[in-house]
Amino acid sequence: QVQLVESGGGLVQAGGSLRLSCVVSGRTFRSYAMGWFRQAPGKERQFVAAISWGGMGRYYADSVKGRFTISRDNAKNTLYLQMNSLKPEDTAVYYCVLDDSNTPRAMVSRPLADFGYWGQGTQVTVSS
């Protein structure tokens, strides 16, 4: 059974930082691209960042480029999202996703239904 468990969310002031983690079990983590999405209240879930299975390819939404960094530790089966210079508009539930098709560059445009494995989400709230 595949499980993705996020942690690290919380309440932070604008300009602050948070690091999200996602621990994966039930799959050979190092074999799959991974990604982060987020969903704000009343809005659709949107792509945030993606990383290739080896970590060399990294892709970001324009809204987070230069502020967020996606990374992974394949020895620990863990995906990370370092979020700096947070803004109130970053407030959302953040989800990690496992990419069965290993096409992280295309993750930004693929339909959500393409992804079969999601975490439960972790809430990030940025106050102004």
C-alpha distance (Angstrom), angle and dihedral (degrees) to the residues before:
residue distance angle dihedral
Q1 . . .
V2 3.78 . .
Q3 3.78 115.7 .
L4 3.79 130.3 -177.9
V5 3.79 116.1 -171.9
E6 3.80 120.3 -172.3
S7 3.78 126.3 -161.4
G8 3.77 140.1 163.0
G9 3.78 101.9 72.9
G10 3.77 122.8 132.7
L11 3.78 147.4 123.0
V12 3.79 118.1 -52.5
Q13 3.79 136.1 164.8
A14 3.77 121.4 -111.0
G15 3.78 110.0 -81.7
G16 3.78 92.6 30.1
S17 3.79 131.4 115.1
L18 3.78 139.3 -122.7
R19 3.79 133.9 179.2
L20 3.76 118.9 -146.3
S21 3.79 123.0 -158.5
C22 3.78 132.0 -162.0
V23 3.79 120.4 -167.1
V24 3.79 115.8 -159.6
S25 3.79 127.0 -157.2
G26 3.78 133.9 172.0
R27 3.79 95.6 42.6
T28 3.80 135.9 67.1
F29 3.79 92.9 -98.3
R30 3.81 95.9 -163.9
S31 3.80 90.8 60.4
Y32 3.80 97.3 62.3
A33 3.74 139.3 68.0
M34 3.79 113.4 -124.0
G35 3.75 136.4 -158.2
W36 3.78 148.6 -175.7
F37 3.78 126.8 -129.5
R38 3.78 130.5 177.4
Q39 3.77 137.2 -156.0
A40 3.78 124.5 -158.9
P41 3.82 121.3 -160.8
G42 3.78 110.6 -75.1
K43 3.78 93.6 4.6
E44 3.77 136.2 101.2
R45 3.77 121.7 -98.6
Q46 3.79 108.7 -94.8
F47 3.77 137.7 -164.9
V48 3.81 117.7 -100.7
A49 3.81 108.6 168.8
A50 3.80 143.6 -23.3
I51 3.78 136.3 -160.7
S52 3.78 132.0 -163.4
W53 3.78 121.8 -118.0
G54 3.81 92.4 -98.7
G55 3.78 94.9 40.6
M56 3.79 97.1 -118.5
G57 3.79 96.6 107.5
R58 3.80 115.5 63.9
Y59 3.78 126.1 173.4
Y60 3.79 131.3 -174.8
A61 3.75 141.7 -169.7
D62 3.79 110.9 -111.0
S63 3.80 90.3 -118.1
V64 3.81 92.7 63.8
K65 3.79 102.4 30.7
G66 3.80 111.3 127.2
R67 3.81 92.8 16.2
F68 3.81 104.9 58.6
T69 3.80 128.3 52.9
I70 3.78 124.7 -164.2
S71 3.79 118.7 -155.6
R72 3.78 141.1 157.5
D73 3.78 140.6 -150.5
N74 3.78 107.3 -152.0
A75 3.79 92.1 -172.0
K76 3.81 89.3 60.3
N77 3.83 97.1 37.2
T78 3.78 87.0 -125.4
L79 3.77 134.9 138.2
Y80 3.81 121.3 -160.4
L81 3.78 138.4 -162.0
Q82 3.79 115.6 -165.2
M83 3.79 108.5 -161.4
N84 3.80 119.0 -165.9
S85 3.80 133.0 173.5
L86 3.77 89.6 23.6
K87 3.78 119.2 -160.3
P88 3.81 130.9 -158.8
E89 3.82 88.4 -109.8
D90 3.82 88.7 63.3
T91 3.81 88.1 69.6
A92 3.81 107.2 121.3
V93 3.77 145.5 105.9
Y94 3.79 107.3 -80.9
Y95 3.80 120.6 -145.7
C96 3.77 131.2 -169.8
V97 3.77 119.4 -144.9
L98 3.80 135.5 -165.0
D99 3.79 114.1 -135.2
D100 3.80 109.6 -142.4
S101 3.78 92.3 -175.9
N102 3.81 94.7 52.6
T103 3.80 95.2 -135.7
P104 3.80 103.4 130.0
R105 3.81 94.4 161.4
A106 3.79 89.0 61.3
M107 3.79 95.7 44.5
V108 3.79 91.9 97.0
S109 3.80 92.2 64.1
R110 3.79 103.9 32.2
P111 3.80 119.4 105.8
L112 3.78 115.7 -103.3
A113 3.79 90.3 -120.8
D114 3.81 88.0 67.9
F115 3.78 90.2 72.8
G116 3.76 115.8 77.1
Y117 3.78 100.5 -178.7
W118 3.80 124.2 59.4
G119 3.76 134.9 161.4
Q120 3.79 122.2 -123.9
G121 3.80 92.6 -105.1
T122 3.78 135.2 -115.6
Q123 3.79 123.8 -126.0
V124 3.79 119.8 -121.4
T125 3.80 117.1 -171.6
V126 3.79 121.5 -176.0
S127 3.79 116.5 -166.8
S128 3.78 122.8 -154.1
